[in-house]
Amino acid sequence: MATDRLLADRLTVIRLFDAYARLLTPRQQQLVALYFHDDLSLSEIAERLGVTRQAIHDSLRRSLAELARYEELLGLVQRARGEDRRRQALLRELDGLEGEIRRTVPGRAGQRLLARVRALRELV
């Protein structure tokens, strides 16, 4: 993923940061957090840290490049997205199954099946 694109895609950066922040230096963690979590501008960060805006920009670009490299190597964020999609699909299937049971299985048998569906939902 291009570093310039990462600068523009806050949500992606936040996900990458959540997954890989511990692999960055404390200074890199601070810069990424100030820019993406605290929503400070490059100028505000530069003033706060007593450096130039360009230094902050360059450091952020390098930090984001590292986050992107970690994702290319490890794929934790992509894997989590896939797992979330599968989880959502399972929950939709369970919703459909629950509705079908309510419509077609009367009495205690229906209640027992609904309880099993609820138990499965807890596992998802």
C-alpha positions in Angstrom: 0.0 0.0 0.0 1.4 3.4 -1.0 2.5 5.6 1.9 0.8 8.7 0.4 -2.5 6.7 0.3 -2.0 5.7 4.0 -1.7 9.4 4.9 -5.2 9.9 3.5 -6.8 6.8 4.8 -7.1 7.3 8.6 -9.2 4.2 9.3 -6.6 2.0 7.7 -3.8 3.6 9.5 -5.6 3.3 12.8 -6.2 -0.4 12.2 -2.6 -0.9 11.2 -1.4 1.1 14.3 -3.6 -1.0 16.6 -2.1 -4.2 15.2 1.6 -3.2 14.9 2.2 -0.1 17.2 4.5 -2.1 19.5 6.8 -2.8 16.5 7.4 1.0 16.0 9.8 3.1 18.1 8.3 5.1 20.9 8.8 8.3 18.8 7.0 6.8 15.8 4.2 5.6 18.1 3.9 9.2 19.5 3.8 10.8 16.0 1.2 8.4 14.6 -1.0 8.7 17.7 -0.8 12.5 17.7 -1.7 12.8 14.0 -4.2 10.0 13.6 -5.7 9.5 17.0 -5.5 13.1 18.4 -6.1 14.6 15.0 -3.3 17.2 15.3 -2.0 18.9 12.2 1.6 18.4 11.1 2.3 22.0 12.2 0.7 21.5 15.6 2.8 18.4 16.2 6.0 20.1 15.0 5.4 23.0 17.3 4.7 20.7 20.2 7.9 18.7 19.6 10.1 21.6 18.6 10.9 20.4 15.1 10.0 21.4 11.6 6.7 20.5 9.9 8.8 18.7 7.2 10.5 16.6 9.8 7.2 15.5 11.1 5.9 14.7 7.6 9.0 12.7 6.8 8.9 10.8 10.1 5.2 10.0 9.6 5.8 8.8 6.0 8.5 6.4 7.3 6.3 5.2 10.2 3.4 4.5 7.8 5.8 2.7 5.4 6.9 0.5 8.3 3.2 -0.2 9.2 2.5 -1.1 5.6 5.5 -3.3 5.5 4.5 -5.2 8.6 1.1 -5.7 7.2 2.6 -7.1 3.9 4.7 -9.5 5.9 2.2 -10.6 8.6 -1.2 -9.8 7.3 -2.9 -9.4 10.7 -5.3 -6.6 9.7 -6.3 -8.4 6.5 -6.8 -11.6 8.3 -9.0 -9.9 11.0 -11.1 -8.3 8.2 -11.7 -11.7 6.7 -12.6 -13.2 10.1 -15.0 -10.3 10.7 -16.7 -10.9 7.3 -17.1 -14.6 8.1 -18.5 -13.8 11.6 -21.0 -11.4 10.1 -22.0 -14.0 7.5 -22.5 -16.6 10.3 -24.6 -14.2 12.3 -26.8 -13.6 9.2 -27.2 -17.3 8.7 -28.2 -17.7 12.4 -30.7 -14.9 12.1 -32.3 -16.7 9.1 -32.3 -20.0 10.9 -33.9 -18.4 13.9 -36.6 -16.9 11.8 -37.3 -20.2 10.0 -37.5 -22.0 13.4 -40.0 -19.5 14.7 -42.1 -19.8 11.6 -42.1 -23.6 11.2 -41.3 -25.4 14.5 -44.0 -25.0 17.2 -43.9 -25.5 20.9 -41.2 -26.9 23.0 -39.2 -28.3 20.1 -39.0 -24.8 18.6 -37.9 -23.4 21.9 -35.2 -26.0 22.3 -33.9 -25.3 18.8 -34.0 -21.5 19.4 -32.0 -22.0 22.6 -29.4 -23.9 20.6 -29.2 -21.2 18.0 -28.7 -18.6 20.8 -25.9 -20.8 22.2 -24.3 -20.9 18.8 -24.6 -17.1 18.5 -22.6 -16.7 21.7 -19.8 -18.8 20.2 -19.6 -16.6 17.1 
